[in-house]
Amino acid sequence: MISGLWFVAYYVNHGISTWLPSLYTKEFGLDLTTALVFTLLSNVTGLLGTFIAAMLIDRIGRRPALMAALAGGAVSLGALALLGATSGTQVAVFASCTTFFLFAINAGLYLYSPEMYPTRIRATGASFGGLWNRAGVILGPVTVGAIIGAGGSLSLVFAQLAVVAAVGAVIAWFAIETKGRTLEELNS
């Protein structure tokens, strides 16, 4: 479950963020400055999402936070896929909504993963999640590039990212809630 969450979060995160500047310039003909400003906007909203997650995760719990963030990312990406990604501004708005949710997931996973393992294997367990995060970092952008390179539409790019995020929300549904529980309780 932890590995699946790490993979999905970073697959979607890097699948979209790695390609944003190129999409803005090559698909929509935006100048480099505008493309970088739009990309910066996505990073700023991601920072805001991380901050809000940090302020709320101890109150609402890890499971609901992860589910909501993955579902929010899936909805944002799904809407972009359905609308057809017709302008750079439209992509910037929905990509920023997506990063708001995705960056929150990433912060939550750094907290959640070590809580899931007993002390004797905590480093190994959390590191294994990091291994799957790296697989997502590699495969997300490669898949987006393969779709674009094969002449696939941007709608298809965003739809597949939405599906992966939705799968992550389902995985999070089965996550063990750690809120208010000691590490001894969780790992006994």
C-alpha positions in Angstrom: 0.0 0.0 0.0 2.7 2.5 0.9 4.7 1.6 -2.2 1.6 2.1 -4.3 0.9 5.5 -2.8 4.5 6.6 -3.3 4.5 5.4 -6.9 1.2 7.0 -7.8 1.9 10.3 -6.1 5.3 10.8 -7.9 4.2 9.3 -11.2 1.4 11.9 -11.5 3.4 14.8 -9.9 6.4 14.4 -12.2 4.3 13.3 -15.2 2.7 16.7 -15.3 5.4 19.0 -13.8 8.3 17.8 -16.0 6.4 18.5 -19.2 4.6 21.7 -18.3 7.1 24.2 -19.7 7.4 22.2 -23.0 3.6 21.9 -23.3 3.2 25.7 -22.8 5.8 26.5 -25.5 5.3 23.7 -28.0 1.6 23.0 -27.8 0.3 26.5 -27.1 3.0 28.7 -28.6 3.6 30.6 -25.4 6.9 32.5 -25.0 9.4 31.0 -22.5 8.8 33.7 -19.9 5.1 33.1 -19.8 5.7 29.3 -19.7 8.0 29.7 -16.8 5.6 32.0 -15.0 2.8 29.5 -15.4 5.0 26.7 -14.2 6.0 28.9 -11.2 2.3 29.4 -10.5 1.8 25.6 -10.3 4.8 25.4 -7.9 3.4 28.2 -5.7 0.0 26.5 -5.5 1.7 23.3 -4.7 3.5 25.0 -1.8 0.2 26.3 -0.6 -1.2 22.8 -0.7 1.7 21.5 1.3 1.3 24.1 3.9 -2.5 23.4 4.2 -1.8 19.7 4.5 0.8 20.3 7.2 -1.7 22.4 9.2 -4.6 19.9 8.8 -3.2 16.4 8.6 -3.0 15.9 12.4 -6.6 17.0 12.8 -8.2 15.1 9.9 -5.9 12.1 9.8 -3.6 10.7 7.2 -6.1 8.5 5.4 -8.6 11.2 4.7 -5.9 13.6 3.7 -4.3 11.2 1.2 -7.7 10.2 -0.2 -8.8 13.8 -0.6 -5.6 14.9 -2.2 -5.5 12.1 -4.7 -9.2 12.5 -5.5 -8.7 16.2 -5.9 -5.8 15.6 -8.3 -7.8 13.1 -10.2 -10.8 15.5 -10.6 -8.5 18.4 -11.7 -6.8 16.3 -14.3 -10.0 14.6 -15.4 -11.6 18.0 -15.9 -8.7 19.1 -18.0 -8.9 15.9 -20.1 -12.6 16.4 -20.6 -12.3 20.1 -21.5 -9.7 19.2 -24.1 -6.7 21.3 -22.9 -7.4 24.1 -25.4 -5.2 26.9 -24.1 -2.1 27.5 -22.0 -4.1 29.5 -19.5 -6.6 26.7 -19.1 -3.8 24.2 -18.6 -2.1 26.5 -16.1 -5.3 26.8 -14.0 -5.9 23.1 -13.9 -2.3 22.2 -13.5 -2.1 24.6 -10.5 -5.2 22.9 -9.0 -3.5 19.6 -9.5 -0.2 20.6 -7.9 -2.1 22.0 -5.0 -3.3 18.5 -4.2 -0.2 16.5 -5.4 2.3 18.4 -3.3 0.1 17.8 -0.3 0.2 14.1 -0.9 3.9 14.1 -1.1 4.2 15.9 2.3 1.7 13.5 3.8 3.6 10.4 2.6 6.8 11.6 4.3 4.9 11.7 7.5 2.8 8.5 7.0 5.5 6.1 5.8 7.6 5.9 8.9 4.5 5.5 11.1 3.8 2.2 9.3 6.9 0.3 10.3 8.3 -1.0 13.6 11.5 0.7 14.7 13.7 -2.3 13.7 12.7 -1.9 10.0 11.5 1.7 9.8 14.4 2.9 7.7 14.1 0.0 5.3 10.4 0.3 5.0 10.4 4.0 4.5 13.2 3.7 2.0 11.3 1.1 0.0 8.6 3.7 -0.4 11.3 6.0 -1.7 12.3 3.4 -4.2 8.8 3.3 -5.6 8.7 7.1 -5.6 11.7 7.1 -7.9 10.0 4.5 -10.2 7.1 7.0 -10.5 9.5 9.9 -11.1 10.9 8.0 -14.0 7.8 6.4 -15.5 5.4 9.4 -15.2 7.4 11.7 -17.5 8.4 8.8 -19.8 4.7 7.8 -20.3 3.7 11.4 -21.0 6.5 11.7 -23.5 5.5 8.4 -25.2 1.9 9.6 -25.6 2.9 12.9 -27.0 5.6 11.3 -29.2 3.1 8.9 -30.6 0.8 11.7 -31.6 -1.6 11.3 -28.7 -3.7 14.2 -27.6 -3.2 16.3 -24.5 -6.6 15.0 -23.4 -5.2 11.5 -23.4 -2.1 12.7 -21.4 -4.3 14.3 -18.7 -6.8 11.4 -18.7 -4.2 8.8 -18.0 -2.7 10.9 -15.2 -6.2 11.3 -13.8 -6.8 7.5 -13.9 -3.5 6.9 -12.0 -4.4 9.5 -9.4 -7.9 7.9 -9.0 -6.2 4.5 -8.5 -4.1 6.2 -5.8 -7.3 7.4 -4.1 -8.6 3.9 -4.1 -5.3 2.6 -2.6 -5.6 5.4 0.1 -9.1 4.2 0.9 -7.4 1.0 2.3 -4.7 2.9 4.2 -4.4 2.4 7.9 -5.3 5.5 9.9 -2.5 6.5 12.2 -4.0 9.6 13.7 -3.9 9.6 17.5 -2.2 6.3 17.7 1.3 5.7 19.1 3.9 3.9 17.1 3.8 1.1 19.6 0.1 0.6 18.9 0.6 0.7 15.2 3.4 -1.8 15.1 2.3 -4.3 17.7 
